[in-house]
Amino acid sequence: MKISIKENCKEDTSFLYVIERLPMKIRALIREYCESKRFSAVNEIRIKRNAYLYLIADSVTVKTDIYINDSDIEEAFEYLCNHSLYAYAGAIKEGYIPIGCGIRAGICGNAILENGEVVGVKDISSINIRIPQKIADASRYIYSLLKRTDFSHSLLIYSLPGIGKTSILRDLILKLNSDSSLIRFSVIDSRNEIIAPFMKGLSCDVF
């Protein structure tokens, strides 16, 4: 049986973290829509200029009745940047805004070029936010493989986008963090996309 976001919000920390970083109008409309549809999980929020907002909820793409105009998307962009575009300039030119806790907002717009290099993005046309989900035992096979070798071997995880690399890494970090042998390790999260809101109380160092 599905339960509403309102009933499930105490557990859905990633969803709450994301919508709290959106402008009040969009935040309220998303909450109201999700509660009326009784989704059990929201996986993605897609905001597009002069178009209806889309969600991926319960792994299905859903067109909402929330219309996003020019001022809505400009406000959302500034809100996600904490009203300081300069502070986020390095990430913006790479096509995203880090909003903390392993969550990024991907952005599309017109590139600003200097000497053939992208130095920024203007006229934002769309914003896409993927909400991290906790997938229990996603790293079970990899963890058991590493444990058999006493964690002495290196490992490279490679796949096409959307297959689950980050989900595996999150679960592996949680498993290593709770392992009875208390292995010392660090996490280098260079693109602010690994450590999610549900990963509380980690004993490892995160860079």
Buried (B, 14 or more C-beta within 10 A) or exposed (E): EEEBBEEBBEEBBBBBBBBEBBBEEBBEBBBEBBBEBBBBBBBBBBBBBEBEBBBBBBEEEBEBEBEBEEEBBBBBBBBBBEEEBEEBBEBBBBBBBBBEBBBBBBBBBEEBEEEEEEEBBEEBBBBBBBBBBBEEEBBEEBBEEBBEEEBEEEEEEEEEEEEBBBBBBBBBBBBBBEEEEEBEEEBEBEEBBBBBBBBEEBEEEEE
